[in-house]
Amino acid sequence: MDVDKRLVIERVKIDDTLDAEREMELIGADSRGIAIMRDKAVFRVVKVHDVPLRAANLLKQIFLSKGGEAAVSRGTAAMTVEQTDVLLMGTIAIYRASIDSMREQPFGLRALADELVNFL
């Protein structure tokens, strides 16, 4: 790359895996690579309302362990609330991995995992 040449940077809007596939095809990515990367290119933020405290704490741990994030109310860590809304953040790949873990957990997380599959 020529040091004197300025690079062009463009924001790309990717709403779903089809958008991700299309953008990767446009740059000439390998089809096998596209299949691996498409779920990593789509970022989703999902709000789950009125999650019981124990489930919210597990959700945060699960999402963090998979590379995502889960925002909960301040009272969740202090255990001063009975429930909280949870803001889940991650790529589709992170959600898939988290959903697999959620299916192994109590406190209603199995049912939430099924809901997330349908929602995403």
N, C-alpha and C positions, 0 to 999 in steps of 0.2 A: 504494500500500500504506500502510495506517495505521501510523505509527511505533510506536504504543502496542500494537498487536496482535502477539502472538507467533506466529511461523511454526511449523507442525508439520513436523517432519522425520521421515522414515520410511526405514529401510533396506529396499531391494528386492533380493530374491534372484533373479538371472537366471542360469539354468544353460545355456540354449541360445537359439538365435535365435527359437524359438517363444515363449519367455518374454519376450524382448525385444519382439517384435511385439505381444504381448498387452498389455504394460505401456504401450507407446506408443499403442496403440489406446484404452486406458482414459483417457488424458489428452487424446485427440482429435487426435493428430498426423496429418498428411497421409499418405496411403498411399504416395505417391512418396518422401516423406521417410523413412518407416519402412523402405522397401526399401534406402535409402542408409545408414541408421543402424544397422540390426539387427546387422551384423557388428562394429560398433564398441562395442556394448553388452555383448558377451560376452567376458570375460577368462579366459584359460586359462594355467595353469602346467603345463609338461610337463617331465619329467626323462628325459634320454637318457643311457644308461649307456655307459661305456667308449668315449668319442669320442676318436679320435686327435688329438694336439696340433694339427696343422695344420688339421684340420677344425674343431676347437673354436674356434680363433682366428678363422677365417672366419665361423663361426656367430655369434660375439659381434659382429663387425663388421656382419654383415648385419642382425641384429636391432636393434642400436643405430641403424643408418641408417634403419630403417623405423619407429622410435619405440618399439620394444620393448626388452627387456633379456635378457641371457644371463649367468647366473652360472656361473663356472668356478673350478676350484681355483686357489689362489694360484700354484702352480708353472707354470700355463699361461703367464702373462705372462713369468715368469722363464725359461721354456722348460727347466724342470728335471724335467718329467714327460713320459712318453710318451703318456699318455691321461688323460682326466678325465671325470667325469660333468658334464653340462651341464643347468642348470635354465633352460628357456626361458620367458619371460613376455611376454604381450601379448594384445591383442584378436584375435578371429578375423580382422579386417581386416589386422592386422599380420602374422599368420601367413600369410595368403594372399599378401601382398606379399613376405614373406621366402621363402616356398616358390618363388615365381617366380624370385627371385634365386638360390636354392640350386640350381635346375635348371641354371644356367649355370656352376656351380663344380665343381672336381675334388675329390678326396680322399673320395669316397663321399657327398658332399652331395646328388647327384642321387637316389641311392637313399633317403637319409633324407627328402628332400622327398616322395617317393612314400609312404613310411611315415607321414609326418605327415598327409598328405591322408587316408589311410585311418583314422588314429587320431582325428583331430579330427572 
